[in-house]
Amino acid sequence: MIYRHFNAPSRGFTRFSHDIIRHPRLSSDAVRLLTWQLSLPQGARESLSRTAERARIGACAFGRAKRQLKEEGFVHERRVQVDGGRWVTQQLVSGSPLTPDQAAKLLAREPVASSQVAPSPRKPAAGPPTTPSTDGHPKKDPEEDTSHPPTEAEESPRGEEARALVDALPFLSPALRHIPSGMRGELARLAARWLDAGHTSGDVHAHVLRGLPGAGTSVHRPGGLVRYLLRDVPPRSLPSVPGIRLSPRLEGARECAGDHTQTTLFRPVGDETHCAACV
């Protein structure tokens, strides 16, 4: 048995809903970031990034926490232009979820004057000033390739199919509806490895469905679960498991064998293998 002893503080406390602490889709970092902000005195202008720094939340964890708070409606941002042509970002943190329209009305009541925006400090360049070269041409062409390196999904010939495969995951099960958009590139790279090994999109979808928990069990981090399931690529032949079915939305659909940029599903009337657009 668990016993709890609690003394209500007489000062230095904050009132907010239990729903924040027990929110099923907010990580511990997101809850800490939100409750810290709500505990600040009225009129405090501390940014979310400064709060994360004070709470010792790392950059990656802060990015995930902020994204979760924005997705759930606790944090809203807007860019506004002030006098002098400069742009500033307004942040709104609320103790209950707000719609974009509700947040926009509240932010509109808080105009930002240019006098409130302090110019960012500039660090002087190291060393004495030098005179730039005036000959107009570099001595030699750069040999290093400075282009952005392609991702694994872009390098794979099945990259487009891998991205389409990942985009279809939310339709397979309600447990996969809330995969963060920021994770889809990483999941596409993992899915491309499966396709390059000879697996089909149906094989990958079936494997993901087999790895989901039973009915009634909620999945708090569907993106992390899919990443775990796709981490290791098995041999091409996957064992058939009876009872695995696609969601009703995709039931009876077949992948078109025609030439498409992305995977195209259609519902055949008979035994046709091409969609109506390819016939």
Secondary structure, 3 states (H helix, E strand, C coil): CCCCCCCCCCCCCCCCCHHHHCCCCCCHHHHHHHHHHHHCCCCCCCCHHHHHHHCCCCHHHHHHHHHHHHHCCCEEEEEEECCCCCEEEEEEECCCCCCHHHHHHHHHCCCCCHHHCCCCCCCCCCCCCCCCCCCCCCCCCCCCCCCCCCCHHHHCCCHHHHHHHHHCHHHCCHHHCCCCHHHHHHHHHHHHHHHHCCCCHHHHHHHHHHCCCCCCCCCCCHHHHHHHHHCCCCCCCCCCCCCCCCCCCCCCCEECCCCCCCCCEECCCCCCCCCCCCC
